[in-house]
Each structure stands twice: as C-alpha cells, then as structure tokens.
C-alpha cells in the first residue's frame, strides 16, 4: 500500500472549523463545498487529499473574510494539540533538542512543511521549507505553521526563547501589524527564507520543564510511528520527497541511494519495479517546479534554470518546450502572475 504523500491529522481540520465557527460563519456549509461533514471531522482516520485541503483553506478564507486566518489558527494551536510530538517537545532538555525533534518528526503531524536549523554567526535560524509548492494557500499555511512552532518554543522555555526576527518570502499582507503583535518581534516580508531566528546563546540552556526519561520515552514512540509511516511509503515517493527537500541542488543517484540506505544498483532496480526510474522522477520534479516558478514570477527564467540545475539556459528552454510545447517566456506571458497549487501525486 502506498502512503498518501499529503498528511494532516483531522484534529487540525477541526481547529480550522472552530476558527470558522468563532467568526459566526456556517461550518456545515464550508464543509459541504468539499463534500465533507462535521461528523467526518471527528474521525481520527480522516485523511483528505491535498487538493481538497487547498480548497478547504480557500473556502475558509472566503467564508470568514479573514485574511489573517493562518495567524489566528497558529495562535490557537497550543503545545498539547500536537499529540506525542508536542508531549516530547514539552519535556525537551534544551531548545536545540526541541528544534531537532521537530526536524525529525514533523512528518508525524503534517507533510505541508519541513524544517531544519542553521547557524549564522551568533544566531540560529529555524528554516521552514515546502516539500510541495503551496501555491495560493502559501501565506496562510506558512503563517500558521511558523507561529505554531514559535509558540511551542515560547511555552517550553517559559517565554525565554528570545526569538528576535521572523521572515516570510511573500509581500507584506494587510495584517502585517497583527503578525508583529502575535509573534512579539520584528516580522520581515519579502525575504529569501521562511522561519525565525534566535540567539545561539540560548539554544543549549537547560529548560526548567525538562524530564529526560519522559522525553526519551516520547521520542521513542515518535520514532516507532515514523517507521510505520515510512514503511508504507513507496520508494519513488521517498526519492521525490528527497529531491523536493533539496530542490536547490538535486542529489545524484549515488547520494540519493545513500540517503535511502541502499546501493545505487538496488535503488535503480526497485524504482524499475515500481514502473519508474531516477531520471524520470527528476524530470517530473523539475517540470513541476519550473511551472510553479514561472507562475509565481518571483524569479527570472535564468534564475529558474539555475535553481533547477541547468548550467545552460538553452538546455532549460529545450526541456521546458518538451514538457509544455512552448518556451518558458511564452508560458509566463500567457499566465497571470498568481500562485497555484499543483499536487505532487
């Protein structure tokens, strides 16, 4: 059985429903537009496909007329709403341990984003990435997830995580002032990354709520659940996810094989057994990302070519014409400069 590439616990959909209800809007009507019911939200096994989730978010924005919906959702998602991952975070020994926990086990809660931390001089950046292009729900999702994780770190450090800056890659929204109020720090828009930064000096300070034994037990449960998740995932999906996570420098067949803990020959054979090949997956990922980049209009065609690993712009143009039947310049000129969500599967 192949695992759905998009995951999001039904609990989070219920939180969206609660937020919609708090505005006085009709939750039943919101769900009906996606052929869902309130009773289905009580089913913990509910797993909607990404296109359905995207439509739910767009409909929620429309029905509430609340452009800051993502921020309001992030503000209501407390540490105890994140299952065993939240419980493990609550017992972390340091902020570094909590961040590394989210890095490793974020797939247990959602595949909408992944995160990692980077050291930049005297600060640590917690950087969020999009394994799939989020398109026209990008700002809503990123605002919700970044605020959620920031609030978790605030809570477990008793307000001492000292986040000094939040960064988003999109233009300042009309609710920029609200974002600053909720994040309680400077929020910069139009940045080349998504996430927040905090002083390097605080990430290894002991946390007062730490419980090493409880943390280890909860982390072990997270590991077991992650192993169950990945055991149902096809190899081609894993390879695709690795490429998307490293889309600014696609790994070679040899590197990908190492990341999948197998030899290149075994990786090639197993992909053939699934009816695909490494080059086919790479081609498909490049095609999908090229279309998304051209629609967003944030990068020049030359920058897109470089981002996708083409050292020769002419080679990118030929590849794009093979995919879409027209050159990238013509594709961009006929499309309005809006973001759209494209499913990966």
N, C-alpha and C positions, 0 to 999 in steps of 0.2 A: 504494500500500500504506500503510495506517495503522499508525503505530508503536504498540506496546503502551505504555500510559501508565505502567505499572509496570516499572521496570528494576532488576535486581540481578544482577551477574555471578555465574556459577556458582561462582567461586572462593570467594565469601563463604559459599555453602551448604556448600562443602567444609570451611570453617573451623568452621561450626556442627557438622558431622558429626564433626570431630576433637575438638571440645569434648565432644560426647556420648560419644564413644569413651573419652575420658580419665576419664569417670566410671564406666566399666565397663558402660554401657548398650548395648543392641543397636542399632547404626546401621541395619542392614538392616530391622529391624522398624519403626524410626522412619520410614524412607523408604516402606516398603510401605503404611503407612496413607494416604499421599498418592499411591500408585500410581507411585512412583519407585524407582530402583535406584541402587546405588553407582556402577555403570558410567556412568549418565547424568550424574552429578556431574562426571565427567571431560570432558564435552563442553562446551567453552567457549561454544558457541552456545545452551546451555540457558537458557531464559527462562521461568520459571514465572509464572502469573498471581498477582495479589495475594492472592486468597482461598486459593490453595494455599500461598503463603508464610506467610500468617497461621496456617494450620493446622499448618504445619511448626513454627512457633515455639511454638504452644500445645502440640503433642505433645512438643516438646523439653523444655519446662518440666515436663510431666507425667512423662516417662520418666526425667529426671535428678533430679527433685525438688529442683531448684536454682533458687530464686527470683532469685539474683544472676546468672543466665545471661548477661544483657546485659553486665554489667560484665566478666565473665570473657572474653566474646567481644571486647569492646573492648580489653582488656589484651593479647590475643594478636595483634591486627591491627597489625603494625609498618608503618613508612613504606614499605618495599619491597613491601608486599602490595597497594598501591593503584595499580598499573600506571603509566602515563605521568603521571597526575596526581601520584602520590607522588614520581616522579622529578623532576618540575618543582618540587614543593614543597621537595625536598631541596636544590635549587640556588637557592632564592629568596634575594634580596638582603637582605630585611628580613621581619619578622613580618607587617607590613602587606601586603607583596607576596604572602606565602603565604596570608593570610586572603582577600585579593581573588581569588587563584587558586581557592580552594575555593568562593567565592561564585559565580564564573563557570562553573566546570566540574564542580561536584558532580553534575549530571545524567549525566556520563560514568560515574560509579560507582553511583549509585542515585537513584531518584526518591522514596525514602521521606521524605527531608527536604531542605530548602534552608536556606541560612544567609546572613546579612548582618552587617555590623558597624556599631555605633552609638557615637557619642562621648557620654559622660555625664560632664561635668566633667573630672576628671583621670583617668578610666578609659575603656577601650574595652570594650564588650560584644560578644561574638560570639554572635549570637542565632540559634537554630535554629527553623525553622517546619515545620509539617506540611502539605504540599500536599494530602494526603488525610488524613482522620481515621484515626488508627492504632488507635483503639478499645482492645480488650482486650490488645493487644501493645504499647501505647504506652510503658509504662515500660521494658520490655525493649529496645525499639528505641532509644529516646532515650538510655538509659544506655550502650548500645553505641556509638552514633554520637558522642555528646559526648566520651566517654572516648577514642575513636579519634582524633578531631581534636585533642584536647588533647595526647595523646601524640605526635602528629606535630609539633606546635609545640614541645613539650618537646625532642624529638630534634634538630630542625634548629637550635634555639637553644642546644644543649648544656646544657639544663636551666635556661636563663636567661629563659624567657618570663614567669616570675613571676605565674602565674595565682593570683589571691587569693580567688576565690569561684566556685562552681558553683551554678547554680539549676535546679531542676526544678519542674514545675507540679503534680505529684501528691503525695499524702501520704507521709510518711516510711515507707520499707519496713523490714522486719525486718533487712535487711542495710545499714542506714544507716551503721553504723560501718565496714563494709568499703568503702563508697563513699568515705568520708573518707580511708581508708588508701590507696586506689588513686588518687584524684585529688590526694592530698597537699595538701589545702587544705580550707577550710570548704565544706560542701555544704549548701545550704538547700533545703528542700522546701516545697511549697505556695506557690510563687512564681508571679507572673503571666507569667513568661517562662521560656524554656529556653536554657541556654548557660553561658558563663563570662565573667568579666571579668579584665582585666589592666591594669596601669598604662599610661597614654597615653605615658609617657616611654620605654617600651621598644620600641614597635612600629616605630620607624624606625631603631633601632640596627642597624648592619651585622652580618650573620651571618657567622661565620668559614668556613662551608662553601659560601658563595655562589660561583656561577660564572655570570656574566651571559650568556655565549654559550650555555652549555648550557641555562640557564633559557629563553632566547628560543626555542631550537630545540624544547624540550619543550613550551612554551606554544603554539607554532605547530601542533604535532601535535595538542594538545588542541583547538585551535580548529577544525582540519580535521575531527576526529572529531565535535565538537559540531555542526558544519554538516551532516555526514552524518546525524546523529541527528535534527536539527530538519527537515531536508528531507523526511524520511519521515513527519513528524508532521502530522496533519490540522489545518486552521485552527481548527476547532471545539475540538479538544483543546488547542491553544495558548491560545485565548481562555479556556477553562475553567481552565487552569493559572494564567493571569494573575489571574483572579478569586479563585482559592483562595489564591494567594500574597498577595493584597491584600484578604483577606476582611473586614478591619475597616474597609474603605472601598472598596467595589467601584468600579472605574474606569468612567467613562462610555463610550459608544460612541466618541466622538471621541478620548478618551485611549487606549482600547484599540487603536484603529486606529493611532495614533501609535506605540504600543509594538510593533505588528506591522509597522511601516514601510510603511503604506499609507493611502489616503484612507478616510474613513468610508464613502463610497459603494462603494468596492471591497471593503471588509470585509463590508458588508451583502450585496453580490452574491455573493461567494464563499461566505458562510455559507448563503445560499439554495441555491446549487449543491450544497452538502453536505446539504441537506434540513433545515436548522435556521435559527435566527435568534438575534440577540444577546439579545433579551428571553427567548427560550426557554431559552438556556443560563443566564442569570442566574436565572431562575425555578427551574431544576433545581438549581443550586448552593445557592440559598437553602433549598430544600426539604431537600436532603441535610444541610446544616449545621444546620438547625433540628432535625431528628430527632436528630442526634448530640448537640447541646447539651442537648436535653430528656432524653436517655438518661443523660447524664453527671451531671446535677443540680448542676453547678458554678455555673450562672448562673440568675438569676431569669428568668421569662418576659419581663418588661420589659427586662432586660439583653440577652436573646437578640434581642428585636425591634430594639433599638437597634444591636446588633452587626451585624445583617443589613440595616441601612439603612432600617428603618421608623421614621419620626418619630412615627407614630400607632399606639399599641398595638392599637387596634381593627382597623386595616388588616392587621396581622400575624395577628391571630386569624382574620380572614376568609380570608386567604391559606392559613393552615395548615388550616383546616377544608375548604378546597377541595382541598388536597393529600391529607389523611388521612381526611376525613369526620367528624372530631371536633375539638373545640377543643384547643389545646395543653395546657391544665390537665388535661383528662381523659386525654390521651395520656400525660402524665407520671405521673399517678396510677395508671395501669394497667400501667406498665412498671417493673420493678425498677431501682434506680439503679446500673446497671452500664454500662460502656462496651462498645460493639460496633463491629466494623469493617464499614464499608459501602463496597463497591467503587465507583469513580467511573465505570467503563465496563462 
